[in-house]
């Protein structure tokens, strides 16, 4: 009986839900007590992770995912007779350059050459309207129908009239390669897809106009007629950029508009084909590895001259430096939403495309190697039964044969955004409580000077109206600035209007801030609520952006992470104003400091639809200005 009574009187187990809530409270209390240490650790780990991205141990070797590709598994038929055809085309193009023909005359010459081969060829005239005027041009294109299919899929081979080498360099050999390939490929009946040959005007806007007309997505500022000849859905594309006499390496440029990337199988297939079929080493961009650039050491060396030779010649540091250059250049293209070549315009239409850039050198490769490589790559793309989908779309090429998966670099920005979120939530919690010290505690503290006065924590209101008004006002101000920099006035007088706009947007907040109603003494100060909302909003923006465009998220983390987390009020008016001025420079200083980048970003937005300019004006700069206003409210 005693045993039965003891069993009946046994205490009940606590409810699982109550235990879970208790654990949550304990965890939240622990995080709040150690919030400074936790956020500091997250900041340090996140920024250190970014610096470690180029390390070889974080990368892995490239490989082919799509079994249907079978790269470098065919016999190529491009021979020295086709090289002679390319040389004859180059001779005619040299004559066009010497006679300085107009865009219309060049396009007519290309159309005639395509028509001589029996291809359906035509010319597209187009005009873009921008704040700086109009941009016009003429594209020549031809369609070679597939003898073995209904023409529902297509491959594009293109070359722009201007090379990415810059300074007005003409892409004459790239253009002659496209013309000679058209004469070569039409003699074979193995093609299961239509092949479209395009010679676009200028560098970028010609291909952009053709793609919009082909897909029926003509923007309001583009005037062009419908294309006379079309084909099926374009799956893949190769853009050829060959401007020098000969080349030593073939560089791959793969970034597209607004951070898009092609399927990695296309790049991996090309690397194998270039190595095994053409005997040409592939490189990322035009960066040569240390072992390949001994004769170009001054231009390829990452270290300044004062660095000791034993450091410059360290194989590990040389490899790290090479990867750093690739990662930095990738971030430079992707963060600004710029395409690294003509191919990048096609990614928005789900076309996997890359640019093959012939790295200028005194040899040993030319038309023969390039023709064999392009032919074999086309044969590989011809094998596809569906779009490329098996490999990666989010990656960083650290070297020609290695890459980083998204899971290896994404945590660096996520950790910093989590640190900002924790700091913002900590500000929100702190704003909801105030410590009150009673008179009895003060008298007791006077008698016992060794012990601090004890206070009572009291809950207080957190009215968000004032902070919300500041947030909305800053973003509205960003919209106004964006419309101003895209106006015709700014295009005509940028050197005058840029300082005026910078000064105006910096002066408006201090002028309007006194008009904002202050919170009652029993309510939380607006500065704490504004900082909390600012950090939480910035953390959300970074977290979302990191999945869509990691490089842009990395730029935001670098420029906003610590500055926004350390914004605070000050009792000194001078300190508050100095901090405010620093944040203004961080938010709007680009208007004055980098006028060339401002002009490029506006042109990319108006013509190519790159979102970098509106993002900076409407999202980034207002977030930094909200942190600036936090500093100003303490004065």
Residue pairs with C-beta under 8 A, 6 or more apart in sequence:
31 38
31 422
32 426
32 429
35 422
35 423
35 426
38 419
38 422
39 419
39 422
39 423
39 426
39 565
40 419
42 415
42 416
42 418
42 419
42 422
43 415
43 416
43 419
43 561
43 562
43 565
45 415
46 411
46 412
46 413
46 414
46 415
46 416
46 419
46 557
46 561
47 412
47 416
47 557
47 561
49 409
49 411
49 412
49 415
50 412
50 413
50 554
50 557
50 558
52 58
53 327
53 396
53 398
53 404
53 408
53 409
53 412
54 320
54 323
54 324
54 326
54 327
54 398
55 320
55 323
56 319
56 320
56 323
56 398
56 402
58 404
58 408
58 409
59 323
59 398
59 399
59 402
59 403
59 404
59 408
60 402
60 403
60 404
60 405
61 401
61 402
62 264
62 267
62 268
62 271
62 401
62 402
62 403
63 268
64 71
64 265
64 268
64 269
64 272
64 391
65 264
65 265
65 390
65 391
66 265
66 384
66 388
66 389
66 390
66 391
68 383
68 384
68 385
69 265
69 269
69 380
69 381
69 383
69 384
70 380
70 383
71 268
71 269
71 270
71 272
71 273
71 376
71 377
71 380
72 272
72 273
72 275
72 276
72 277
72 376
72 380
74 376
74 379
74 380
76 277
76 372
76 375
76 376
76 379
77 184
77 188
77 375
78 184
78 368
78 371
78 372
78 375
80 368
82 180
82 183
82 184
82 367
82 371
83 366
83 367
83 368
83 371
85 180
85 183
85 184
86 173
86 176
86 177
86 179
86 180
86 367
86 371
87 176
87 367
89 113
89 175
89 176
89 179
89 180
90 172
90 173
90 176
92 109
93 172
93 175
93 176
94 172
96 105
96 106
96 109
97 170
97 172
101 109
103 136
103 137
103 138
103 201
104 125
104 138
106 138
106 140
106 161
106 201
107 123
107 138
107 139
107 140
107 199
107 201
108 123
108 140
110 121
110 140
110 175
110 179
110 199
111 121
111 122
111 123
111 140
111 142
113 179
113 182
114 121
114 140
114 141
114 142
114 179
114 182
114 197
115 121
115 142
117 142
117 182
117 183
117 186
118 186
119 142
119 143
119 144
119 182
119 186
119 197
120 142
120 143
120 145
120 229
121 140
121 141
121 142
121 143
121 229
122 140
122 141
122 142
122 227
122 228
122 229
123 138
123 139
123 140
124 138
124 139
124 140
124 141
124 209
124 210
124 213
124 224
124 225
124 227
125 136
125 137
125 138
125 224
125 225
126 136
126 137
126 138
126 139
126 205
126 206
126 209
126 210
126 213
126 222
126 223
126 224
127 134
127 135
127 136
127 222
127 223
127 224
128 134
128 135
128 136
128 205
128 209
128 221
128 222
128 606
128 607
129 221
129 222
129 223
130 221
130 491
130 603
130 606
130 607
131 486
131 487
131 488
131 490
131 491
131 602
131 606
132 488
132 491
132 603
135 202
135 205
135 607
137 200
137 201
137 202
137 205
137 206
137 209
138 201
138 206
139 198
139 199
139 200
139 201
139 206
139 207
139 209
139 210
140 198
140 199
141 196
141 197
141 198
141 199
141 210
141 227
141 229
142 182
142 196
142 197
142 229
143 154
143 194
143 195
143 196
143 197
143 229
143 230
143 231
144 182
144 185
144 186
144 191
144 194
144 195
144 196
144 197
145 151
145 194
145 231
146 191
146 192
146 193
146 194
146 195
147 189
147 191
148 189
148 190
148 191
148 192
149 192
149 193
149 194
150 232
151 194
151 231
151 232
152 232
152 233
153 192
153 193
153 194
153 232
153 233
153 234
153 235
154 193
154 194
154 195
154 196
154 231
154 232
154 233
154 234
154 235
155 193
155 194
155 195
155 196
155 234
155 235
155 236
155 237
155 238
155 378
155 381
155 382
156 195
156 196
156 198
156 234
156 236
156 237
156 238
156 346
156 351
156 353
157 178
157 181
157 195
157 196
157 197
157 198
157 237
157 238
157 240
157 374
157 378
158 178
158 197
158 198
158 199
158 200
158 207
158 237
158 238
158 239
158 240
158 342
159 171
159 174
159 175
159 177
159 178
159 198
159 199
159 200
159 239
159 240
159 241
160 171
160 174
160 199
160 200
160 201
160 202
160 203
160 204
160 206
160 207
160 239
160 241
160 342
161 170
161 171
161 175
161 199
161 200
161 201
161 202
161 203
161 206
162 168
162 169
162 170
162 171
162 202
162 203
163 169
163 170
163 171
163 174
163 203
163 241
163 243
164 203
164 241
164 253
164 340
164 341
164 342
164 355
164 357
165 241
165 243
165 244
165 360
169 243
170 243
171 240
171 241
171 242
171 243
172 243
173 242
173 243
173 244
173 358
173 367
174 240
174 241
174 242
174 243
174 358
175 199
177 240
177 242
177 367
177 370
177 371
177 374
178 197
178 198
178 199
178 240
179 197
179 199
180 367
180 371
181 197
181 371
181 374
181 375
182 197
184 371
184 375
185 191
185 195
185 375
185 378
190 379
190 382
191 382
192 382
193 232
193 235
193 381
193 382
194 231
194 232
195 378
196 231
196 234
198 207
198 210
200 206
200 207
200 210
200 342
203 342
204 339
204 342
204 345
204 607
204 608
205 607
205 608
207 342
207 345
207 346
208 345
208 607
208 608
209 222
209 224
210 227
211 345
211 346
211 349
212 218
212 219
212 222
212 224
213 224
213 225
213 226
213 227
214 227
214 230
214 234
215 349
218 224
219 609
221 606
221 607
234 346
234 349
234 351
235 351
235 352
235 381
235 384
235 387
235 388
236 266
236 351
236 352
236 353
236 381
236 384
236 388
237 343
237 346
237 351
237 352
237 353
238 343
238 353
238 354
238 356
238 374
238 377
238 378
239 341
239 342
239 343
239 353
239 354
239 355
239 356
240 355
240 356
240 370
240 374
241 341
241 342
241 355
241 356
241 357
241 358
242 356
242 357
242 358
242 370
243 358
243 360
244 358
244 360
244 361
245 360
245 366
246 358
246 360
246 361
246 362
246 363
246 364
246 365
246 366
247 280
247 358
247 359
247 360
247 361
247 365
247 366
247 370
248 281
248 288
248 292
248 359
248 361
248 362
248 363
248 364
248 365
249 280
249 281
249 282
249 283
249 286
249 288
249 292
249 359
249 361
250 274
250 278
250 280
250 281
250 282
250 283
250 356
250 357
250 358
250 359
250 370
250 373
251 282
251 283
251 284
251 285
251 286
251 287
251 356
251 357
251 358
251 359
252 267
252 270
252 271
252 282
252 283
252 284
252 285
252 354
252 355
252 356
252 357
252 397
252 400
253 285
253 340
253 341
253 343
253 344
253 354
253 355
253 357
254 261
254 262
254 267
254 340
254 343
254 344
254 354
254 355
254 397
255 261
255 330
255 333
255 334
255 338
255 339
255 340
255 344
256 262
256 339
256 343
256 344
256 345
256 346
256 347
256 348
256 353
257 337
257 338
257 339
257 344
257 345
257 347
257 348
257 608
257 609
257 610
258 337
258 348
258 549
258 609
258 610
258 611
258 612
259 334
259 335
259 337
259 548
259 549
259 550
259 551
259 552
260 344
260 347
260 348
261 334
261 347
261 393
261 394
261 395
262 343
262 347
262 352
262 353
262 354
262 388
262 393
263 352
263 388
263 389
263 390
263 391
263 392
263 393
264 391
264 392
264 393
264 395
264 403
265 388
265 390
265 391
266 352
266 353
266 354
266 381
266 388
267 354
267 397
268 391
269 377
269 380
270 282
270 354
270 356
270 373
270 377
271 282
271 400
271 401
273 373
273 376
273 377
273 380
274 280
274 281
274 282
274 373
275 281
275 282
277 372
277 373
277 376
278 365
278 369
278 370
278 372
278 373
278 376
279 365
279 369
280 365
280 369
280 370
280 373
281 292
281 400
282 400
283 289
283 292
283 359
283 400
284 326
284 397
284 398
284 399
284 400
285 326
285 329
285 340
285 357
286 357
286 359
287 300
287 322
287 325
287 326
287 329
288 296
288 300
288 359
289 322
289 399
290 300
290 315
290 318
290 319
290 322
293 299
293 300
301 312
302 318
302 321
302 322
302 324
302 325
303 311
303 312
303 317
303 321
311 317
312 318
322 399
323 398
323 399
326 396
326 397
326 398
326 399
327 396
327 398
330 396
330 397
330 551
331 551
331 554
331 555
332 551
333 339
333 340
333 551
334 549
334 550
334 551
334 552
335 549
335 551
335 552
335 554
335 555
335 612
336 597
336 601
336 604
336 610
336 612
337 549
337 552
337 604
337 610
337 611
337 612
338 344
338 600
338 604
338 610
338 612
339 345
339 347
339 608
340 355
341 354
341 355
341 357
342 355
343 353
343 354
343 355
344 353
344 355
345 608
346 353
347 353
348 609
350 387
352 387
352 388
356 370
356 373
356 374
358 365
358 370
392 403
392 405
392 406
394 405
394 406
394 550
395 403
395 404
395 405
395 406
396 403
396 404
396 409
396 550
397 403
398 404
406 550
409 550
410 546
410 547
410 550
412 554
412 557
413 542
413 543
413 546
413 550
413 553
413 554
413 556
413 557
414 543
414 546
416 542
416 557
416 561
417 538
417 539
417 540
417 542
417 543
417 546
417 553
417 557
418 539
419 561
419 565
420 535
420 536
420 538
420 539
420 542
420 561
420 564
420 565
421 535
421 536
421 539
421 540
423 535
423 565
424 531
424 532
424 533
424 534
424 535
424 536
424 539
425 532
425 536
427 528
427 529
427 531
427 532
427 535
428 462
428 529
428 532
428 536
430 528
431 460
431 462
431 524
431 525
431 528
431 529
431 532
432 459
432 460
432 462
432 524
433 457
433 458
433 459
433 460
434 457
434 458
434 460
435 455
435 456
435 457
435 458
436 455
436 456
436 457
436 458
437 453
437 454
437 455
437 456
438 455
438 456
441 453
441 454
441 455
442 453
444 453
445 451
445 452
445 453
460 522
460 523
460 524
461 520
461 522
461 523
461 524
462 523
462 524
462 529
463 519
463 523
463 524
463 529
464 529
464 533
466 516
466 517
466 518
466 519
466 526
466 529
466 530
467 526
467 529
467 530
467 532
467 533
468 533
469 516
470 516
470 526
470 530
470 626
470 629
471 530
471 533
471 534
471 537
471 622
471 626
473 512
474 509
474 622
474 623
474 625
474 626
474 629
475 618
475 619
475 622
477 505
477 508
477 622
477 625
478 617
478 618
478 619
478 621
478 622
479 617
479 618
481 501
481 505
481 588
481 617
481 621
482 613
482 614
482 617
482 618
484 490
484 497
484 501
485 501
485 591
485 598
485 602
485 613
485 617
486 602
486 605
486 606
486 613
489 497
490 497
490 498
490 501
491 602
494 595
494 598
494 599
495 595
498 591
498 592
498 595
498 598
499 591
499 592
501 588
501 591
502 584
502 588
502 589
502 591
502 592
505 584
505 588
505 625
506 581
506 584
506 588
509 625
509 628
509 629
509 632
510 580
510 632
513 629
513 632
513 633
516 526
518 526
519 525
519 526
525 569
525 633
526 633
527 569
527 630
527 633
527 634
530 626
530 629
530 630
530 633
531 567
531 568
531 627
531 630
533 626
534 564
534 567
534 623
534 626
534 627
534 630
535 564
535 565
537 623
538 556
538 560
538 564
538 623
541 556
541 619
541 623
542 553
542 556
542 557
542 560
543 553
545 552
545 553
545 556
546 553
546 554
552 612
552 615
556 620
559 586
559 620
559 624
560 620
560 623
560 624
563 583
563 586
563 624
563 627
564 623
564 624
564 627
567 579
567 583
567 627
567 628
567 630
567 631
568 630
568 631
568 634
569 576
569 630
569 631
569 633
569 634
569 635
570 576
570 579
570 631
570 634
570 635
571 634
572 635
573 635
576 631
576 632
576 634
576 635
577 632
577 635
579 628
579 631
580 628
580 629
580 631
580 632
583 624
583 625
583 627
583 628
583 631
584 625
584 628
586 624
587 620
587 621
587 622
587 624
587 625
587 628
588 621
588 625
590 597
590 598
590 616
591 598
601 610
601 612
601 613
601 616
602 613
604 610
604 612
604 613
605 611
605 612
605 613
605 614
